[in-house]
Amino acid sequence: MTAATDMECPSSEMLAAYLDNRLGPADRATVIEHLASCGECRSKMIDASDIVQVESNVKPFPMSKWIISTIAATVVIGLLVPPIKSMLDEPGIPELVASSHERRYRSTYGRLAGGFPYKPTGIVRSEDQPSNSFDEQRHLLKHADEIQNGNDLHTKGVLAMLLGNHDEAVPALRKAIVQNPEERDAIEQDLAVALLQSSGEGNLDESLEISNRLWAKNKTPEVAWNRAYALDLLGRDREAIAAWNEYLKLDSTSEWVQEATTQRDQLREALKP
């Protein structure tokens, strides 16, 4: 058990099963939650992943823009040594955006500020959200300590969401608004996304209130998307259909269009007599 969390550290067998993608959704969620707060276990996982890559002669995982890499011209037992890495001082939202390109799924219904790429949610509302593989989120875990020990509360809140910890994201983003009032709109957009999936009573209503306020200021596709999802999750189907139509007027060509169209059409079908 570590000082970072009251959760007992997973066994070596469980960590190995997680790394091999052999855990069920509930166990994977437990391990991810633990890794997000336990630097010791996170380091073990990253070291194990690097060893597996070298021993299997797999091309090293692509480095994000956080890392200035140089290739070591050394061969050990006939295999390439992984790139030598040095970190930038303050990873922030752009680095999280770059890291998200490697993921199969996004961990939110809503759209975050900062230009995150489209990924399907794969989320079934009555079940756990999908888990990205360890390789796909290893940069997030590897640099979690830097972000969590830093002063950028906005980045902390977004990191928590990317790791599926939406309840932790909400207070961080509320504090970030006070910390960075000049970035209020972007932070509020992300707070609205966190509220869509956090467990507090009234969070969906607050998410919609925030998105409506942002919509009145600036009608962007991202805000339109978050409004539509809030109305959808609140069960306000006719309003949600209208909101999805508003979104599709703003965006008819991006990768997000298919999901928006599907959400709208499902609501239409449900309203048929």
C-alpha positions in Angstrom: 0.0 0.0 0.0 1.4 3.4 -0.9 1.1 6.9 0.7 -0.5 8.1 -2.5 -3.6 6.0 -2.1 -5.4 3.8 0.4 -5.8 1.2 -2.3 -3.6 -1.9 -1.8 -1.0 -2.1 -4.7 -2.0 -4.6 -7.3 -0.1 -7.9 -7.4 2.6 -8.4 -10.0 0.3 -10.9 -11.6 -2.5 -8.4 -11.9 -0.1 -5.7 -13.3 1.2 -8.3 -15.9 -2.4 -9.1 -16.8 -3.2 -5.4 -17.2 -0.2 -4.9 -19.4 -1.2 -7.9 -21.6 -4.8 -6.6 -21.8 -6.2 -9.7 -20.0 -8.2 -8.0 -17.3 -12.0 -7.5 -17.3 -13.5 -4.0 -17.3 -13.9 -3.8 -13.5 -10.4 -4.9 -12.7 -8.9 -2.7 -15.5 -10.7 0.3 -14.0 -9.4 -0.5 -10.5 -5.8 -0.7 -11.8 -6.1 2.5 -13.8 -7.4 4.4 -10.8 -4.5 3.0 -8.7 -1.9 3.9 -11.3 -3.1 7.4 -11.6 -2.2 8.0 -7.9 0.7 5.6 -7.3 4.0 6.6 -8.8 5.7 3.4 -7.6 3.4 1.1 -9.5 3.3 3.4 -12.5 7.1 3.3 -12.7 7.0 -0.6 -12.5 4.5 -0.7 -15.3 6.4 1.7 -17.6 9.7 -0.2 -17.0 8.0 -3.5 -17.7 6.5 -2.1 -20.9 9.9 -0.9 -22.1 11.4 -4.3 -21.3 8.7 -6.1 -23.3 9.3 -3.8 -26.3 13.1 -4.4 -26.3 12.8 -8.2 -25.8 10.3 -8.5 -28.6 12.3 -6.2 -30.8 9.1 -4.1 -31.3 9.6 -0.6 -32.6 9.6 1.8 -29.6 6.3 3.5 -28.9 6.1 6.9 -30.6 7.1 9.8 -28.4 4.9 12.8 -28.0 6.0 16.4 -28.3 6.7 16.4 -24.5 9.9 14.5 -25.2 13.1 15.6 -26.8 14.5 12.2 -28.0 17.9 11.2 -29.3 18.5 7.6 -30.5 21.3 5.9 -28.6 23.8 4.2 -31.1 24.3 1.4 -28.7 23.3 -2.2 -29.2 22.8 -4.5 -26.2 22.5 -8.3 -26.9 21.9 -7.4 -30.6 18.8 -5.2 -29.8 18.4 -1.5 -30.0 18.4 0.5 -26.7 15.2 2.6 -26.5 15.5 6.3 -27.1 17.1 8.5 -24.4 14.3 10.9 -23.2 14.4 14.2 -21.6 11.3 16.0 -20.4 10.1 19.5 -21.1 9.5 21.4 -17.8 5.8 22.1 -17.9 3.6 19.6 -19.9 0.2 21.1 -20.5 -3.0 20.8 -22.6 -1.1 20.7 -26.0 0.9 17.7 -24.7 -2.3 15.9 -23.6 -3.8 16.6 -27.0 -0.7 15.0 -28.7 -0.9 12.0 -26.4 -4.6 11.5 -27.2 -3.8 10.8 -30.9 -2.6 7.3 -29.8 -5.8 6.3 -28.1 -8.6 4.2 -29.5 -11.4 5.8 -27.4 -12.1 9.1 -25.7 -13.1 8.9 -22.1 -15.8 11.5 -22.2 -19.1 12.1 -23.9 -18.3 15.8 -24.4 -15.7 17.6 -26.4 -12.8 19.1 -24.5 -11.2 22.5 -25.3 -7.8 22.6 -27.0 -8.3 20.6 -30.2 -8.5 17.0 -29.0 -8.8 14.6 -31.9 -12.0 12.6 -32.6 -12.1 9.2 -31.0 -15.3 7.2 -30.5 -16.6 6.9 -26.9 -17.4 3.2 -27.0 -19.3 4.1 -23.7 -22.4 2.1 -22.8 -24.3 4.3 -20.4 -25.2 1.5 -18.0 -21.7 0.0 -17.9 -18.1 1.0 -17.4 -16.4 3.1 -20.0 -14.0 1.3 -22.3 -10.4 1.0 -21.3 -7.6 2.1 -23.6 -4.6 -0.2 -23.6 -1.6 0.6 -21.4 0.5 1.5 -24.4 -2.1 4.0 -25.5 -2.1 5.8 -22.2 1.5 5.2 -21.0 2.5 8.8 -21.7 -0.4 10.1 -19.6 0.7 7.8 -16.7 4.4 8.4 -17.2 4.0 12.2 -16.8 1.1 12.2 -14.3 3.4 13.1 -11.4 4.8 16.1 -13.3 1.3 17.4 -13.9 -0.1 16.5 -10.5 2.8 18.1 -8.7 2.6 21.2 -10.9 0.5 24.3 -10.5 -1.6 24.1 -13.7 -5.0 23.0 -12.3 -6.6 23.1 -15.8 -4.1 20.5 -17.0 -4.7 18.4 -13.9 -8.4 18.4 -14.4 -8.1 17.4 -18.1 -5.6 14.6 -17.2 -8.0 13.3 -14.6 -10.7 13.1 -17.3 -8.4 11.3 -19.7 -7.8 8.7 -17.1 -11.5 8.4 -16.4 -11.5 10.1 -13.0 -14.3 12.6 -13.7 -15.2 13.2 -10.1 -11.6 14.3 -9.4 -11.7 16.6 -12.5 -14.6 18.7 -11.3 -13.0 20.3 -8.2 -9.7 20.8 -10.1 -11.4 22.7 -12.9 -13.5 24.8 -10.5 -10.3 26.0 -8.8 -8.6 26.5 -12.3 -11.3 29.0 -13.2 -10.2 31.1 -10.2 -6.6 30.5 -10.9 -6.8 31.5 -14.6 -9.7 33.8 -15.2 -8.3 34.8 -18.6 -8.9 31.2 -19.7 -12.3 30.9 -18.2 -14.2 30.0 -21.3 -11.9 27.1 -22.2 -11.8 25.8 -18.6 -15.6 26.1 -18.3 -16.0 24.1 -21.5 -13.9 21.3 -19.9 -15.8 21.6 -16.6 -19.1 21.1 -18.5 -17.6 17.9 -20.0 -16.5 16.7 -16.6 -20.0 17.3 -15.2 -21.6 15.2 -17.8 -20.0 12.1 -16.3 -19.4 12.9 -12.7 -21.6 11.5 -10.0 -22.8 14.6 -8.1 -26.5 15.5 -8.0 -27.5 18.3 -10.4 -24.3 18.0 -12.4 -26.1 17.4 -15.7 -28.1 20.5 -15.1 -25.0 22.5 -14.3 -23.3 21.2 -17.4 -26.1 22.4 -19.6 -26.2 25.7 -17.8 -22.5 26.3 -18.5 -22.8 25.2 -22.2 -25.8 27.5 -22.7 -23.9 30.4 -21.2 -20.9 29.7 -23.5 -23.2 29.2 -26.5 -24.7 32.6 -25.9 -21.2 34.1 -26.1 -19.7 32.1 -29.0 -21.5 29.4 -31.1 -18.7 26.9 -31.6 -19.1 23.3 -32.7 -17.5 22.1 -29.4 -20.0 24.0 -27.3 -22.9 22.9 -29.5 -21.8 19.3 -29.1 -21.7 19.6 -25.3 -25.2 21.2 -25.2 -26.6 18.5 -27.3 -25.1 15.7 -25.1 -26.3 17.4 -21.9 -29.9 17.6 -23.2 -29.6 14.0 -24.5 -28.5 12.7 -21.1 -31.1 14.7 -19.3 -33.8 13.0 -21.4 -35.0 16.2 -23.1 -35.1 14.4 -26.4 -36.8 17.0 -28.6 -34.5 19.7 -27.4 -31.6 17.4 -27.9 -32.6 16.7 -31.5 -32.8 20.4 -32.2 -29.4 20.9 -30.5 -27.8 18.1 -32.6 -29.2 19.8 -35.7 -27.6 23.1 -34.6 -24.3 21.2 -34.2 -24.6 19.7 -37.7 -25.2 23.2 -39.2 -21.9 24.2 -37.8 -20.0 21.1 -38.7 -20.8 18.9 -41.8 -17.3 17.6 -42.6 -15.3 16.6 -39.6 -14.9 13.1 -38.0 -17.3 14.1 -35.3 -20.3 14.3 -37.7 -21.1 10.6 -37.8 -21.5 10.3 -34.1 -23.6 13.5 -33.9 -25.9 12.1 -36.7 -26.2 8.8 -35.0 -27.2 10.4 -31.7 -29.8 12.6 -33.4 -31.3 9.7 -35.4 -31.5 7.4 -32.3 -33.5 10.1 -30.6 -35.8 10.6 -33.6 -36.4 6.9 -33.7 -37.2 6.7 -30.0 -39.9 9.5 -30.5 -41.7 7.7 -33.2 -45.2 6.5 -32.2 
